[in-house]
Amino acid sequence: MEPRAATAPPPVPAPAPGPPSWPLMRNNVTRADLDALIEHLQKDEPSLTQAAEVRAFEREWSDWLGVRYSVFVNSGSSANLLTMAALRHLRGGGEVIVPPLTWVSDIAAVLQNGFEPVFVDIDPRTLGMDAGQVLAKVGPRTRAVFLTHVLGYNALTRPLVDGLAARGIPLIEDACESHGATFEGAKVGTFGLVSNFSFYYAHHMSTIEGGMICTDDPELHQAARMLRSHGMVREASEPGVLQAYREKYPDLNPDFIFAYPAYNARGTELQAVLGRSQLRRLDANNAIRRRNLDIFLSGLDPAKYRTDFATEGSCNYAFTLVLRNADDVLCRNVMHALRREGIEFRRGTSGGGNQIRQPYLSGIRERLDLRDFAEVEHVHFYGFYIGNYPDLAGERVEELCRLLNALPDSRG
């Protein structure tokens, strides 16, 4: 069964002509970043493919996050893919518990590596998976819990972290949307076996495209390094790994031993130069984002919109606008008002809403009942996100709240 909303939700109106006056992201690559690129290119014979700048970015990112190892790749989606590939090679197949509200590459990576996704509904205050439902779904075939920190909110709870540890189930954190968010004073992305970050243009910081795999586990670190570059053993940084393969396969050229049927997901020096430049101002930019989110949520009418998100430790590059009730009149008015004012938005919030409804999950969807996913269904039809970036003035956020609060709802 696939029940929809009580009444057919209004279609998303076409965008107004011309660029939006309030885009999802603005000025995320600055003049200083471009100058850093120019300085690199002006060197005598500058390296362009993966080399010293990538290694420096990995070290600096590890120091900032608080992990032992980081592996830079060409996108956050590749970080997801390689993480799932490493898990499959090291721990075998089975089930992975996943959220229905996430970016497509999380679930795609699960499927592409032969795992079976097991869905649980979201917690409406964090937009992440409901911790109680996650623990209830853990079984003998569970190989990992792949949790997404959605749009800058922390999705961890102490019962979830402790419950998974007691059961011996690895936690994988997708922190692609949550650079700098914290749980109990530590950055998200440091609690699981491995975490993934994205440096896509619209995120907290950008290398245009790019991603990072982060872990304290030396075996997973070596696997990720090899998987990133065709499975080549020479990409391992641990001498013992190199020696073991060379001794086991003496008939092979030691520079061309392929441990895995892997990928080419390497980043470039130019991406790393951008990342190193942007990392220097990430914390300051995040402080502005937190301020703007506080202005936004405190300024909304709680009778019309959800304002009780769990903001402790959050670090949002987008405003989450979720209607309090399944109100088609207000939903239509919100979309038309935002279009009229040139304010770019995405309905369904992260990833376009409920992934279970997507065509690529045909065959899995038919075994599920969407009535078991009431919270994500509400966000799918009555949730939005709006850009939040460092040069967004607090006064504009206040004006947006006044605009939204004045919109008529079904009560008239």
C-alpha positions as CSV (number, residue, x, y, z in Angstrom):
1,M,0.0,0.0,0.0
2,E,1.2,3.5,-0.8
3,P,-1.2,6.0,0.9
4,R,-0.6,9.6,0.0
5,A,-1.5,12.7,1.9
6,A,-5.2,13.2,2.8
7,T,-5.6,15.6,0.0
8,A,-3.3,15.8,-3.1
9,P,-0.5,18.1,-2.2
10,P,-0.1,21.1,-4.5
11,P,2.5,20.9,-7.3
12,V,5.7,22.8,-7.0
13,P,5.3,26.1,-9.0
14,A,7.8,26.8,-11.7
15,P,10.7,29.1,-10.7
16,A,10.5,32.8,-11.7
17,P,12.7,33.9,-14.6
18,G,16.2,35.1,-13.8
19,P,18.5,34.2,-10.9
20,P,17.0,34.0,-7.4
21,S,17.6,36.9,-5.1
22,W,18.1,34.4,-2.3
23,P,19.8,31.3,-3.7
24,L,20.5,28.1,-1.8
25,M,24.2,29.1,-1.5
26,R,26.1,32.2,-2.4
27,N,29.8,33.2,-2.4
28,N,31.0,29.8,-1.3
29,V,34.1,30.1,-3.3
30,T,35.7,33.5,-2.5
31,R,38.3,35.7,-4.2
32,A,40.8,34.4,-1.6
33,D,40.2,30.8,-2.6
34,L,40.7,31.7,-6.3
35,D,43.9,33.5,-5.4
36,A,45.1,30.4,-3.7
37,L,44.5,28.4,-6.8
38,I,46.3,31.0,-8.9
39,E,49.3,30.9,-6.5
40,H,49.5,27.1,-6.9
41,L,49.2,27.2,-10.7
42,Q,52.0,29.8,-10.8
43,K,54.5,27.4,-9.3
44,D,57.1,25.9,-11.5
45,E,55.6,22.6,-12.8
46,P,52.7,22.5,-10.3
47,S,51.2,19.2,-9.5
48,L,47.5,18.9,-10.6
49,T,46.5,15.3,-9.8
50,Q,46.6,13.8,-6.3
51,A,49.9,14.7,-4.5
52,A,51.2,16.9,-1.7
53,E,48.2,19.3,-1.4
54,V,45.8,16.3,-1.0
55,R,48.0,14.8,1.7
56,A,48.2,18.2,3.5
57,F,44.4,18.7,3.3
58,E,43.8,15.2,4.7
59,R,46.1,15.9,7.7
60,E,44.5,19.3,8.3
61,W,41.0,17.9,8.0
62,S,41.8,15.1,10.4
63,D,43.2,17.6,13.0
64,W,40.1,19.8,12.6
65,L,37.6,16.9,12.9
66,G,39.5,15.0,15.6
67,V,40.2,11.6,13.9
68,R,43.4,9.7,13.1
69,Y,42.8,9.2,9.3
70,S,41.2,11.0,6.4
71,V,41.0,10.0,2.8
72,F,40.2,12.6,0.2
73,V,38.0,11.5,-2.7
74,N,36.4,13.2,-5.7
75,S,32.9,13.6,-4.1
76,G,30.8,12.9,-1.1
77,S,29.0,10.2,-3.1
78,S,32.3,8.5,-3.8
79,A,33.0,8.6,0.0
80,N,29.7,6.8,0.5
81,L,30.5,4.2,-2.2
82,L,34.0,3.4,-1.0
83,T,32.9,3.2,2.6
84,M,30.2,0.6,1.8
85,A,32.8,-1.2,-0.4
86,A,35.3,-1.3,2.4
87,L,32.6,-2.6,4.8
88,R,31.6,-5.3,2.4
89,H,35.2,-6.5,1.8
90,L,36.0,-6.4,5.5
91,R,32.8,-7.7,7.1
92,G,30.8,-9.4,4.4
93,G,27.2,-8.9,3.2
94,G,23.9,-8.5,5.0
95,E,21.6,-5.7,6.0
96,V,22.4,-2.0,6.6
97,I,19.9,0.2,8.5
98,V,19.3,3.4,6.5
99,P,17.1,6.5,6.8
100,P,14.4,7.4,4.2
101,L,15.4,11.1,4.4
102,T,18.9,11.4,3.0
103,W,20.8,11.9,-0.3
104,V,20.3,9.2,-2.9
105,S,24.0,8.1,-2.9
106,D,23.8,6.7,0.7
107,I,21.2,4.2,-0.3
108,A,22.6,3.7,-3.8
109,A,26.0,2.8,-2.2
110,V,24.3,0.2,0.0
111,L,22.6,-1.4,-3.0
112,Q,25.6,-1.2,-5.3
113,N,27.6,-3.2,-2.7
114,G,25.1,-5.9,-2.4
115,F,23.6,-4.9,1.0
116,E,19.9,-5.0,1.8
117,P,18.6,-1.6,3.0
118,V,16.4,-1.7,6.1
119,F,14.5,1.6,6.5
120,V,13.3,3.3,9.7
121,D,11.3,6.5,10.1
122,I,12.8,9.8,11.2
123,D,12.7,11.8,14.5
124,P,10.9,15.0,13.5
125,R,13.1,17.1,15.9
126,T,16.4,16.0,14.2
127,L,15.2,14.7,10.8
128,G,17.6,11.8,11.5
129,M,16.6,8.3,12.1
130,D,14.5,7.5,15.2
131,A,16.9,5.9,17.6
132,G,14.4,3.6,19.2
133,Q,13.3,2.2,15.8
134,V,16.9,1.7,14.8
135,L,17.7,-0.4,17.8
136,A,14.5,-2.4,17.3
137,K,15.5,-3.2,13.7
138,V,19.0,-4.5,14.6
139,G,19.2,-8.2,13.9
140,P,21.6,-11.0,13.2
141,R,22.1,-9.9,9.6
142,T,22.7,-6.2,10.5
143,R,26.2,-5.2,9.3
144,A,26.0,-1.5,10.1
145,V,23.7,1.5,10.8
146,F,24.2,4.2,8.2
147,L,23.0,7.4,9.9
148,T,22.6,10.8,8.2
149,H,23.0,14.0,10.0
150,V,20.5,16.0,8.0
151,L,21.1,19.6,6.9
152,G,23.3,20.4,9.9
153,Y,21.4,18.8,12.7
154,N,23.0,16.2,15.0
155,A,21.1,12.9,14.7
156,L,23.0,11.0,17.5
157,T,21.6,10.1,20.9
158,R,23.3,8.5,23.8
159,P,20.9,5.5,23.8
160,L,21.7,4.9,20.1
161,V,25.5,5.2,20.5
162,D,25.5,2.9,23.6
163,G,23.0,0.5,22.2
164,L,24.9,-0.1,19.0
165,A,28.2,-0.5,20.9
166,A,26.6,-3.0,23.2
167,R,25.4,-5.0,20.2
168,G,28.7,-4.7,18.3
169,I,27.1,-3.0,15.3
170,P,29.2,-0.4,13.5
171,L,27.9,3.1,13.1
172,I,28.6,4.9,9.9
173,E,28.0,8.6,10.0
174,D,27.0,10.5,6.8
175,A,28.0,14.0,7.9
176,C,28.0,15.4,4.3
177,E,25.6,18.1,5.4
178,S,26.8,18.7,8.9
179,H,30.4,20.0,9.0
180,G,31.0,21.3,12.5
181,A,27.8,20.0,14.1
182,T,28.4,18.4,17.6
183,F,27.1,15.8,20.0
184,E,28.0,16.0,23.6
185,G,30.7,18.5,22.7
186,A,32.5,16.4,20.1
187,K,32.1,16.9,16.3
188,V,29.7,14.5,14.5
189,G,31.8,12.2,12.3
190,T,33.9,11.1,15.3
191,F,31.5,8.7,16.9
192,G,31.2,5.9,14.3
193,L,33.6,3.4,12.7
194,V,33.8,5.7,9.8
195,S,32.2,9.0,8.6
196,N,31.7,10.7,5.3
197,F,31.8,14.4,4.3
198,S,31.0,16.2,1.1
199,F,32.5,19.4,-0.2
200,Y,29.9,20.1,-2.9
201,Y,29.4,23.7,-3.7
202,A,26.2,24.1,-1.7
203,H,27.6,22.7,1.5
204,H,29.4,24.4,4.5
205,M,32.7,24.5,2.5
206,S,33.4,23.6,-1.0
207,T,36.1,22.1,-3.3
208,I,33.4,22.3,-6.0
209,E,33.2,18.5,-6.0
210,G,35.0,16.5,-3.3
211,G,34.5,14.3,-0.2
212,M,36.4,12.8,2.7
213,I,36.3,9.4,4.4
214,C,37.3,9.7,8.1
215,T,38.1,6.9,10.6
216,D,40.2,5.9,13.5
217,D,40.4,2.3,12.2
218,P,43.7,1.5,10.6
219,E,42.4,-1.4,8.6
220,L,39.5,0.5,7.1
221,H,41.8,3.4,6.4
222,Q,44.1,1.2,4.3
223,A,41.2,-0.3,2.5
224,A,39.8,3.1,1.6
225,R,43.1,4.3,0.3
226,M,43.4,1.3,-2.0
227,L,39.7,1.4,-3.1
228,R,40.1,5.1,-4.0
229,S,42.8,4.2,-6.6
230,H,41.8,1.1,-8.6
231,G,42.5,-1.2,-5.6
232,M,46.2,-0.7,-6.0
233,V,48.2,-2.0,-3.1
234,R,50.9,0.7,-3.6
235,E,48.3,3.3,-2.4
236,A,48.4,1.8,1.1
237,S,50.4,3.9,3.6
238,E,51.2,1.2,6.0
239,P,54.5,-0.6,5.1
240,G,53.3,-3.9,6.6
241,V,50.4,-4.0,4.2
242,L,52.7,-3.4,1.2
243,Q,55.1,-6.1,2.3
244,A,52.4,-8.7,3.0
245,Y,51.0,-8.4,-0.5
246,R,54.4,-8.4,-2.2
247,E,55.4,-11.5,-0.3
248,K,52.1,-13.3,-1.1
249,Y,52.2,-12.4,-4.8
250,P,55.9,-12.6,-5.9
251,D,54.9,-13.2,-9.5
252,L,53.4,-9.7,-9.8
253,N,55.0,-6.3,-10.4
254,P,54.9,-4.9,-6.8
255,D,53.8,-1.5,-8.2
256,F,50.8,-3.1,-9.9
257,I,49.1,-5.4,-7.4
258,F,45.3,-4.8,-7.3
259,A,43.8,-6.0,-4.0
260,Y,40.2,-5.1,-4.9
261,P,38.0,-4.6,-8.0
262,A,37.8,-1.0,-7.2
263,Y,37.4,2.5,-8.5
264,N,39.1,5.7,-9.5
265,A,37.8,8.2,-7.0
266,R,40.9,10.3,-6.6
267,G,40.7,14.0,-5.9
268,T,43.0,16.7,-7.5
269,E,45.5,19.1,-6.1
270,L,43.3,22.0,-7.2
271,Q,40.4,20.7,-5.1
272,A,42.7,20.3,-2.1
273,V,44.0,23.8,-2.5
274,L,40.4,25.1,-2.3
275,G,39.7,22.8,0.7
276,R,42.7,24.0,2.7
277,S,41.8,27.7,1.9
278,Q,38.2,27.2,3.0
279,L,39.0,25.2,6.1
280,R,40.6,28.3,7.6
281,R,37.3,30.1,7.8
282,L,34.9,27.2,8.4
283,D,34.4,27.7,12.1
284,A,33.8,31.5,11.7
285,N,31.3,30.9,8.9
286,N,29.5,28.2,11.0
287,A,29.0,30.6,13.9
288,I,27.1,32.9,11.5
289,R,25.0,30.0,10.2
290,R,24.1,29.1,13.8
291,R,23.1,32.7,14.5
292,N,20.9,32.8,11.4
293,L,19.2,29.5,12.3
294,D,18.3,30.8,15.8
295,I,16.8,34.0,14.3
296,F,14.8,31.9,11.8
297,L,13.3,29.4,14.2
298,S,12.6,31.9,16.9
299,G,10.9,34.2,14.4
300,L,8.5,31.7,12.9
301,D,4.9,31.3,14.1
302,P,4.9,27.9,16.0
303,A,1.2,27.5,15.3
304,K,2.0,27.3,11.5
305,Y,5.5,25.9,11.4
306,R,7.7,23.5,13.4
307,T,10.1,25.4,15.5
308,D,11.1,22.7,18.1
309,F,14.0,21.2,16.2
310,A,16.8,19.9,18.4
311,T,19.3,22.7,17.7
312,E,21.9,21.9,20.4
313,G,25.1,21.3,18.5
314,S,23.5,22.0,15.1
315,C,25.4,23.7,12.3
316,N,23.0,24.3,9.4
317,Y,23.7,25.5,5.9
318,A,20.0,25.6,5.3
319,F,16.8,26.6,7.1
320,T,14.4,23.8,7.7
321,L,10.8,25.0,7.1
322,V,8.3,22.3,8.0
323,L,4.6,23.0,8.3
324,R,3.1,22.2,11.6
325,N,0.1,20.5,10.0
326,A,-0.7,18.8,6.7
327,D,-2.1,22.1,5.4
328,D,-2.4,22.2,1.6
329,V,-3.5,25.8,1.6
330,L,-0.5,27.0,3.6
331,C,1.8,24.7,1.6
332,R,0.6,26.3,-1.7
333,N,0.9,29.8,-0.3
334,V,4.4,29.2,1.0
335,M,5.7,28.0,-2.4
336,H,4.1,30.8,-4.3
337,A,5.4,33.4,-1.9
338,L,8.9,32.1,-2.0
339,R,8.8,32.0,-5.8
340,R,7.4,35.5,-6.0
341,E,10.2,36.9,-3.7
342,G,13.0,35.1,-5.6
343,I,13.8,32.8,-2.7
344,E,15.1,29.4,-3.9
345,F,13.8,26.4,-2.0
346,R,13.7,22.6,-2.1
347,R,10.5,20.8,-1.2
348,G,10.9,17.6,0.8
349,T,14.0,19.0,2.4
350,S,17.1,16.8,2.2
351,G,17.4,14.7,-1.0
352,G,13.9,15.5,-2.3
353,G,12.0,13.9,0.5
354,N,11.1,10.3,1.2
355,Q,13.6,8.1,-0.7
356,I,11.2,5.1,-0.4
357,R,9.0,6.8,-3.0
358,Q,11.8,7.0,-5.6
359,P,11.8,4.8,-8.8
360,Y,15.2,3.2,-8.1
361,L,13.7,1.5,-5.0
362,S,11.0,-0.2,-7.0
363,G,10.9,-3.8,-5.8
364,I,11.8,-2.8,-2.3
365,R,9.1,-0.2,-1.9
366,E,6.4,-2.8,-2.6
367,R,7.4,-4.7,0.5
368,L,6.9,-1.6,2.7
369,D,3.9,0.2,4.0
370,L,4.3,4.0,3.9
371,R,2.0,4.3,6.9
372,D,5.0,3.1,8.9
373,F,6.9,6.2,7.9
374,A,4.4,9.0,8.9
375,E,7.1,11.5,10.0
376,V,9.1,11.4,6.8
377,E,5.9,11.4,4.7
378,H,4.9,14.7,6.4
379,V,8.3,16.2,5.6
380,H,8.1,14.8,2.0
381,F,4.9,16.8,1.3
382,Y,5.1,19.7,3.8
383,G,8.8,20.3,4.4
384,F,11.2,22.7,2.6
385,Y,14.7,24.0,3.0
386,I,16.0,27.5,2.2
387,G,19.6,28.6,1.9
388,N,21.6,29.8,4.9
389,Y,25.1,31.2,4.1
390,P,27.6,33.5,5.8
391,D,26.8,36.8,4.1
392,L,23.1,36.4,4.8
393,A,22.1,39.3,7.0
394,G,20.0,38.6,10.1
395,E,17.6,41.4,9.0
396,R,16.7,39.4,5.8
397,V,16.0,36.4,7.9
398,E,13.6,38.4,10.1
399,E,11.9,39.7,7.0
400,L,11.5,36.1,5.7
401,C,9.8,35.1,9.0
402,R,7.4,38.0,8.8
403,L,6.5,37.0,5.2
404,L,5.9,33.4,6.2
405,N,3.9,34.2,9.3
406,A,1.6,36.4,7.3
407,L,0.6,33.7,4.8
408,P,-3.0,32.4,5.1
409,D,-3.5,28.8,6.1
410,S,-6.6,26.6,5.9
411,R,-8.1,28.4,8.9
412,G,-8.4,31.6,6.8
